[in-house]
């Protein structure tokens, strides 16, 4: 398998949940711990808000503080892109996807092959992780602020590969109190 760096985006303000969500309980740990566990076996870079960064205490994980989280996911991704070795593809995951598994990440990474971008897809809807090849990473530099990562994923010059998948880990995120309650009820 190629040397891939998992980039965990964890700098959001969680305003729809009224504050920090990544350290809420999930199974035997937290939402963020579940995501980090799924990334095990890969180099991991977490781009986090100062509040989240101060609470990540795992050996071997590089934490980058995003002091301007209001600039969106694209800014966080640019920060990570700048520190990861150029020859590593990036597997971008969101810190609020606790059903993400190591198997889903591995399957997506293995599907990269000669493509520039690969991602899970269900019913025409792309999910996570999104894996960007070394070539595709060059486009990350020019992303505008905001939640514009899809501009690289969908760029016309890139060879894209969508892998059909039914795994909820690619889709379930915790953005609202209702989503958190549903997650907890479904995963007792």
N, C-alpha and C positions, 0 to 999 in steps of 0.2 A: 504494500500500500504506500502511496506517496506521503511524504511529510507534509501534513496539512496542519495549519494552525486554526484552532477554534477561537473565534472572536465572539465573546458574549457581550451583547449590548445591554447595559444595565444602568443607564444614566437618566432615565426618564423620571419625571416628577410624580407620577402616579396620582395626578389630580382627580381622575375619575373615581379613585378609591379613597380619596381623602388623605393620602399620604403614603408612606413607604409600604410596599406590598411584598417585596422580594424576600423578606425575613419572616413572613407569616408562616405558621406551621403547615407542613405538608408531609403526610406519612410520618416517618420517624425523624424528619429534619425540617428543612425550610424549602420554599419554592426555588430559591437560588441554588441551594445545595443540590437539589434534584437535577437542575440544569448542569451544574459543574460535574456531578457524578456522570452524567451522560457524555461529557467531553473527555472523561478519563482515557488515557492512552494517547492523547494528542497534546501538543503544546497548546496552552490556553492563555489567552489575553482577555482580561475583563476590562471594559471601558465603563467606568462607574462615576456616578455623582460623588462628591466628597463624602456625603453621609453614608452611602453604600460602601465606598472604598475603604473607609475606616473600620468597617466590620468584616471585611474579607480577610480571613487568616488561614489560608491554605498554602502549604509549601508547594513550590513549583508553579504557582499561578502568578503571572505578571498582571499587575493592576495599574491601569492608566486612569488618572483622575481627569474627568471632563468638567472643568470649571464653568463651562457654558452650556449646560444641558438644554437650555432653551433653543439652541441652534439645531436640535433634532438629531435623529439617528445618523444622518449623513455625516455630520460633524464627528460623531463618535467613531464611525467607520473610518473616516479619514485619519483620525488619531491612531487607530490600530494599524491601519495600512502603512503608516509611516514608521512603525517600529518592528514589523514582522519582516523576516528575511525575504527578499524579492523573489526567491525561487520557491517559496511556499504558497500553494493555493490557500485561500481563506474559506473556512466554513463558518458562515455568519449565523449565529443563533440569538434568539431573544431571551433575556433573563427571566421572562415571565411565562415560559413554556415548560411547566414542570412535568409534562408527560413525555417530553423528548427523551429518547433512549440512545444508548451507545450504538445499538443495532441500526437505528434510523440514520444516525450520523454516518456510520460505516457504509451503509448501503448507498447513501447519497454521494459520499466521497468516491467510492468505487465506480460509480456511474459516470464520473467526470470524463474519464478516457481522453479523447481528443477534443471534447467540447470546451467551450470557454466558460459556460455557466451551466450548472445543473441544480435542480430543485425538485422536491416532491410536488405532485399535482393530483388533486382530486376534484372531479367534476369541473375541470377547467380553471380551478382556483389554485394558484401557487402557494406552497407552504414553506416551512423552514426545516432544516437548514438550507441556505442558499450557498452553494460552493462556487467561488470565483477563481478561475485559473490565474496563473501568473500574468497572462496577457490581459485578461479582463480587469485585473487590479489597476492597470494604468488609467482606466476610466474613472476609478473611485476618486482620484485626485481632483477632478473637475466637477464633482457632484455639488449642486447648490445645497445650501442649508435646508433643513426640513426632513421629512420622512420620504426622501427621494431615492432610496436605494433601488427601487424598482426601475429607475432610469438606466442603471447599469445592467440589471438583470434582463431587461427587455431591449437593450441597445441593438440596433439593426446590424451592426458590424460583427456581432458576436454569434458564435455557434452555440445555440441553446439546446439543452436536453432536459425534458421533463420526464420524471419517472412516476408512473401511476402508482399511487399508494393509498391505502385506507387507514393508515396509522394516525390516530388522533393526536399523537405527539407532535405532528407537523403543523397542527392547527389550533389546538386548545391553548388559549392564553388567559391570563388573569388580568383583566382590565377594569372590572367593576366588582362591586360587592356581590352582585348576583352571580357573576362568573365564578367567584371564589366559593360561594355557597354550593353551587352546582358541582364544582370540582371536588369539594370535600364530601358531598353526598354520594358522588359517583365513585369515590376512591376510599371507602371506609374499610 
